[in-house]
Amino acid sequence: MISPVGVTRRVAPTGESPSGFSHVPSMSTTLAPYIEDYVSRLLDHGVLFSTALQQALREIPLHLFTEEYYEQIGPREYRKITVVPDSDNLDQLDTIYSGKPLLATLEGSRPGRRTLPAEILAYMLESLDLEKSMKILEVGSPTGYVAALLAEIVGDQQLIFVMDVGGRTVNKIKRGLARAGLERINVVARDAFYGWYEYAPYDRILITAGCADISPYWMAQLKSKGFLLAPMSHGGWFPLVRLWIESNRIFGKVVGSAGATIDDIRGELYIDSGIRRRVATMRADIIDSPIWSGILERGPTGLRDFWFYIGIRSDKSCAFNVREHRRVVARGVGLDCQEDGWGIIASGVHRLLGTSKALQELDVLYREWEDLGMPRMADYRIELATKATGIESSHAWIIKREFHYQRIWVDRN
């Protein structure tokens, strides 16, 4: 067990949870199998590899941070499920420990904030390269679960700082941390745009919500060898980007994917990220043809690597649901060419679907990517600057974000 500095962990008496959570007396009989299955699935999916995170996931019961969630029972109709933390409601535990994102809030009749899928959460935490005694600022999670895991790994509650713009969300975070015996984690209701400069610098800044750009204030709050990890919108999804300071300039690289369905960040930083899943309809002029062999040969990451390149080269990139007779018959990624139709690479079935013009445009992008040697996401390097001057390059692309110009280029070294 990893014991946070400044927190006394009791030796569990007989019949009490070995983790020290006295309010979960049935941990060993009812809860333990759920936690073990939760951890085992993450190991099987290859997103969990450090002993420290495995121990933290086993130590911190997820359901303590779930007061309620919502299930959809009809069009714009949801049912609220209230969770009793010390209850043995097996249906609720099945849902909470399924690893799927939970709808944590409603905004009127519309879905509000969701928890992170377990695979994305684990991959984010592993990508932080955490060590004991690191100070961390975390922004974007609607519960305190991420903060609790961070505290367990670095070994000190008081080194974790959590920000959220919503006062009600902050109160929920505090209640969850209290149930877990982690009241000393620092939590504030404040817009994250300016960071939490009073306690800077930080070894790591973790943004768990999708960003169209990072705040111009965040990087200055890192220690000299620290870095920021954030899902940054790109071509209809959120690649996971690591950013650091080097010679007074912001550099970065892509370290993974946070998918296309995570929440956008709230507050002053909220910008329509363009993340969207378009609905396309099958019609008479839609062509169905084989996918390029190069993507198939690349394996599971081939489609994602090409999608990243599409996002660099085209503002038409997005994800699609293809419907026929009101039924979804294909999902994929590609181009929305407006009046010229749409063209996608259908995932799962490995086919190209779309109008002739859209598929031609998609083929041009594929040939470009092929000529570059089919770079993987990890082959790109990034620089962010507040001005375009000084970062131009004949071997790079420039993407204009809200506060920064992003230079991106291929570097396989």
C-alpha positions in Angstrom: 0.0 0.0 0.0 1.2 3.5 -0.8 0.7 5.7 2.3 0.4 9.5 1.7 2.6 11.6 3.9 0.6 13.3 6.6 -2.2 10.7 6.5 -2.3 8.0 9.1 -3.5 4.7 7.5 -4.8 2.4 10.1 -4.1 -1.3 10.1 -7.5 -2.8 9.3 -9.0 -4.9 12.0 -10.6 -8.2 11.2 -13.7 -7.7 9.0 -12.7 -4.2 7.9 -11.5 -3.1 4.5 -7.7 -3.7 4.2 -7.5 -0.3 2.4 -8.5 1.6 5.6 -11.9 2.6 4.3 -13.9 1.7 7.4 -17.2 2.7 5.6 -16.7 -0.2 3.1 -16.9 -3.1 5.5 -17.6 -5.7 2.7 -14.6 -4.7 0.7 -13.1 -8.2 0.8 -16.2 -10.0 -0.2 -18.4 -7.8 -2.3 -16.2 -5.0 -3.7 -12.8 -6.6 -4.2 -13.9 -8.7 -7.2 -15.2 -5.6 -9.0 -12.0 -3.7 -8.4 -9.9 -6.6 -9.5 -11.9 -7.1 -12.7 -11.6 -3.3 -13.3 -7.8 -3.5 -13.0 -7.5 -6.7 -15.0 -9.4 -5.2 -18.0 -7.0 -2.3 -18.1 -4.1 -4.6 -18.0 -5.6 -6.7 -20.8 -6.1 -3.6 -22.9 -2.4 -2.5 -22.5 -3.1 0.9 -20.9 -1.9 0.0 -17.4 1.7 -1.0 -16.8 3.1 0.7 -13.6 2.8 -1.0 -10.2 2.1 2.4 -8.6 -1.1 3.0 -10.6 -2.2 -0.6 -10.2 -1.9 -0.2 -6.4 -3.7 3.1 -6.5 -6.6 1.7 -8.5 -6.9 -1.2 -6.0 -6.6 1.2 -3.0 -9.2 3.9 -4.1 -12.7 2.5 -4.6 -14.2 4.3 -7.6 -17.8 4.1 -6.3 -16.9 6.5 -3.4 -16.8 9.3 -6.0 -20.0 8.4 -7.7 -23.0 10.1 -5.9 -25.3 9.7 -8.8 -25.4 9.1 -12.5 -28.0 9.3 -15.3 -29.3 6.6 -17.6 -31.0 7.4 -20.9 -34.4 5.9 -21.1 -35.7 7.7 -24.2 -35.1 10.7 -26.5 -33.9 13.5 -24.2 -35.2 11.5 -21.2 -33.0 10.4 -18.4 -33.3 8.6 -15.1 -31.3 9.6 -12.1 -29.6 6.8 -10.3 -28.6 7.7 -6.7 -25.6 5.8 -5.4 -25.3 4.9 -1.7 -21.5 4.6 -1.1 -21.7 1.7 1.4 -24.4 -0.1 -0.4 -23.9 -3.5 -2.0 -26.2 -2.7 -5.0 -24.7 -5.1 -7.5 -26.4 -3.4 -10.5 -24.8 -0.1 -9.6 -21.4 -1.6 -9.0 -21.6 -3.4 -12.4 -22.3 0.0 -14.0 -19.7 2.0 -12.0 -16.9 -0.5 -12.5 -17.7 -1.3 -16.2 -15.0 1.2 -17.3 -17.5 3.1 -19.5 -18.0 6.8 -19.0 -21.0 7.8 -16.8 -23.2 10.7 -17.4 -22.5 12.6 -14.2 -24.7 15.7 -14.7 -27.6 17.0 -16.8 -27.9 20.5 -18.1 -31.6 20.9 -18.5 -32.8 18.0 -20.6 -29.4 17.7 -22.3 -26.4 15.5 -21.2 -23.9 17.4 -19.1 -20.6 16.2 -17.9 -19.3 12.7 -18.2 -16.6 10.8 -16.4 -13.6 9.6 -18.4 -13.6 6.1 -19.9 -11.4 3.9 -17.7 -8.9 3.2 -20.5 -8.3 6.9 -21.3 -8.0 7.7 -17.6 -5.4 5.0 -17.0 -3.4 6.0 -20.1 -3.4 9.6 -19.1 -2.1 8.8 -15.7 0.6 6.5 -17.0 1.6 9.2 -19.5 2.4 11.5 -16.6 5.5 9.5 -15.6 4.7 10.2 -11.9 7.2 10.0 -9.1 6.9 10.3 -5.3 6.6 13.9 -4.0 5.6 15.5 -7.3 3.2 18.5 -7.1 0.4 18.3 -9.6 -2.4 20.6 -10.8 -5.4 18.8 -12.2 -8.2 20.4 -14.2 -11.4 19.1 -15.8 -12.5 16.0 -14.0 -16.1 16.1 -12.6 -15.3 13.9 -9.7 -12.4 13.7 -7.2 -11.3 10.2 -8.4 -8.4 11.4 -10.6 -7.1 13.6 -7.7 -7.4 10.7 -5.3 -5.3 8.4 -7.6 -2.7 11.1 -8.1 -2.4 11.6 -4.3 -2.0 7.9 -3.7 0.8 7.7 -6.3 2.8 10.7 -5.3 2.4 10.0 -1.6 1.1 13.3 -0.3 -2.5 14.6 -0.5 -1.3 18.2 0.0 0.7 18.1 -3.3 -2.5 17.7 -5.4 -4.4 20.8 -6.5 -7.8 20.5 -8.3 -9.6 23.3 -10.1 -13.2 23.4 -11.4 -15.3 26.3 -12.5 -18.5 24.9 -11.1 -19.2 25.3 -7.4 -21.6 22.4 -7.2 -19.0 20.2 -8.9 -16.3 21.3 -6.4 -18.6 20.4 -3.5 -19.2 17.0 -5.0 -15.4 16.5 -5.4 -14.8 17.5 -1.8 -17.5 15.1 -0.6 -16.0 12.2 -2.6 -12.5 12.9 -1.2 -13.9 13.1 2.3 -15.5 9.6 1.9 -12.1 8.3 0.8 -10.3 10.0 3.7 -8.4 12.4 1.5 -9.7 15.8 2.7 -6.3 17.4 2.5 -6.3 17.5 -1.3 -6.5 21.1 -2.3 -9.7 21.9 -4.2 -10.9 25.3 -5.4 -14.0 26.6 -7.4 -12.3 28.8 -9.9 -12.0 29.2 -13.7 -8.8 27.4 -14.7 -7.9 29.9 -17.4 -5.3 31.6 -15.1 -4.2 28.4 -13.5 -3.5 28.2 -9.7 -0.5 30.5 -9.6 -0.4 30.9 -5.8 0.9 27.4 -5.5 3.0 27.2 -8.6 5.3 25.8 -9.9 4.1 22.3 -10.6 5.8 19.1 -11.7 2.8 18.2 -13.8 -0.3 19.9 -15.1 -3.0 17.4 -16.1 -6.0 18.6 -18.2 -8.6 15.9 -18.3 -11.1 17.8 -20.5 -10.8 18.5 -24.2 -9.1 21.8 -25.2 -9.2 23.7 -28.4 -6.1 25.4 -27.1 -4.2 25.6 -23.8 -4.3 28.7 -21.6 -1.4 31.1 -22.2 -0.8 31.1 -18.4 -0.4 27.4 -17.8 3.1 26.8 -19.1 4.7 29.5 -16.9 3.4 27.5 -13.8 5.5 24.5 -14.6 8.8 23.6 -13.0 11.9 23.6 -15.2 11.6 19.9 -15.9 7.9 19.6 -15.7 5.3 19.1 -18.4 1.6 19.6 -19.2 -0.6 16.8 -20.5 -3.8 17.8 -22.4 -6.2 16.4 -24.9 -6.1 19.0 -27.7 -8.7 19.0 -30.5 -7.5 18.0 -33.9 -9.5 17.0 -36.9 -12.6 15.8 -35.0 -11.0 14.1 -32.0 -8.6 14.7 -29.1 -5.0 13.5 -29.5 -3.2 13.5 -26.1 -0.3 16.0 -26.2 2.6 16.5 -23.9 4.0 20.0 -23.7 7.2 21.4 -22.1 9.4 24.5 -22.0 12.8 24.3 -23.7 15.0 27.4 -24.3 12.0 29.6 -23.4 9.9 28.0 -26.2 7.0 25.6 -25.9 7.6 22.2 -27.5 5.5 19.0 -27.5 4.7 15.7 -28.9 1.6 13.4 -29.3 1.7 10.6 -26.8 -1.7 9.0 -27.4 -5.4 9.5 -27.9 -8.2 10.6 -25.7 -10.8 9.7 -28.3 -13.6 11.9 -29.7 -16.2 11.9 -27.0 -14.6 13.4 -23.8 -16.0 16.7 -22.4 -14.8 20.1 -23.5 -13.2 22.1 -20.8 -15.5 24.6 -19.1 -15.2 28.3 -18.3 -13.3 31.0 -20.1 -11.3 28.4 -22.0 -14.4 26.8 -23.5 -14.2 27.1 -27.3 -16.2 25.0 -29.7 -13.5 22.5 -30.4 -15.2 21.3 -33.6 -15.3 17.8 -32.1 -18.4 16.3 -33.7 -19.7 13.1 -35.2 -21.6 13.8 -38.3 -24.6 11.8 -39.5 -24.3 10.7 -43.1 -27.1 8.9 -45.0 -26.6 6.1 -47.5 -27.9 7.0 -50.9 -27.7 5.9 -54.5 -24.4 7.7 -55.4 -22.4 6.3 -52.5 -19.4 4.2 -53.6 -18.2 1.2 -51.6 -14.6 0.2 -52.3 -11.7 -1.5 -50.6 -9.5 0.4 -48.2 -5.8 1.1 -49.0 -3.5 -1.8 -48.2 -1.1 0.4 -46.3 -3.6 1.1 -43.5 -4.4 -2.6 -43.2 -0.8 -3.6 -43.0 -0.2 -1.0 -40.3 -2.6 -2.8 -38.0 -4.9 -1.3 -35.3 -3.1 2.1 -35.3 -3.2 2.6 -39.1 -6.5 4.4 -39.3 -5.7 6.6 -36.3 -2.3 7.6 -37.8 -3.9 8.5 -41.1 -6.7 10.4 -39.3 -4.1 12.5 -37.5 -2.6 13.5 -40.9 -6.0 14.3 -42.3 -6.5 16.7 -39.4 -3.3 18.5 -40.3 -4.1 18.9 -43.9 -7.9 19.5 -44.0 -10.5 21.4 -41.9 -13.1 18.9 -43.3 -12.0 16.1 -41.1 -14.5 14.6 -38.7 -16.1 11.3 -37.4 -19.2 9.9 -39.0 -22.2 7.7 -38.2 -23.6 6.4 -41.5 -27.3 5.6 -41.4 -29.6 3.7 -43.7 -33.3 3.4 -42.9 -32.7 5.1 -39.5 -30.2 2.4 -38.6 -26.5 3.0 -38.1 -24.8 0.8 -40.7 -21.2 2.1 -40.4 -19.0 4.3 -38.3 -15.7 5.9 -39.4 -13.6 8.9 -40.0 -13.1 11.0 -43.1 -14.1 14.2 -44.9 -17.3 16.3 -44.9 -17.1 18.0 -48.3 -20.5 19.7 -47.9 -22.1 19.9 -51.4 -19.6 17.4 -52.7 -20.8 14.8 -50.2 -18.8 12.8 -47.7 -16.1 10.2 -47.7 -15.1 7.9 -44.9 -12.9 5.1 -43.9 -15.4 2.7 -42.2 -13.9 1.3 -39.1 -14.4 -2.4 -38.4 -15.3 -3.4 -41.9 -12.2 -1.7 -43.5 -14.0 -0.2 -46.5 -14.2 3.2 -48.1 -17.6 4.7 -48.4 -18.6 8.0 -49.9 -19.3 10.2 -53.0 -16.8 10.1 -55.9 -15.5 13.7 -55.2 -15.0 13.1 -51.5 -13.3 9.8 -52.0 -11.0 11.4 -54.5 -10.0 14.1 -52.1 -9.4 11.5 -49.4 -7.2 9.5 -51.8 -5.1 12.6 -52.5 -4.4 12.9 -48.8 -3.6 9.3 -48.4 -1.0 9.5 -51.3 0.6 12.5 -49.6 0.8 10.6 -46.3 2.2 7.6 -48.1 4.9 9.8 -49.8 5.9 11.0 -46.3 6.5 7.4 -45.2 3.1 7.1 -43.4 4.2 8.8 -40.2 2.7 7.6 -36.9 1.2 10.1 -34.4 4.3 9.7 -32.3 6.5 10.8 -35.2 5.3 14.4 -35.0 6.7 17.2 -33.0 4.9 20.4 -32.0 5.8 23.9 -31.1 3.3 26.5 -29.8 4.0 30.3 -30.1 1.8 33.3 -29.6 3.0 34.7 -33.0 3.4 33.0 -36.3 6.7 34.8 -37.0 9.7 32.8 -36.2 8.1 29.4 -36.4 7.6 29.2 -40.2 9.3 26.3 -41.9 9.2 24.7 -45.3 9.0 21.3 -43.6 6.2 22.0 -41.2 2.5 22.9 -41.1 1.0 25.8 -39.2 -2.3 25.5 -37.4 -4.0 28.6 -35.9 -5.5 28.0 -32.5 -7.3 30.5 -30.2 -4.2 31.7 -28.3 -1.3 30.0 -30.2 0.1 29.2 -33.5 0.9 25.5 -33.7 3.8 24.4 -35.8 3.8 20.6 -36.5 6.4 18.6 -38.3 7.6 15.0 -38.7 10.7 14.1 -36.7 11.4 10.4 -36.3 14.6 10.9 -34.4 
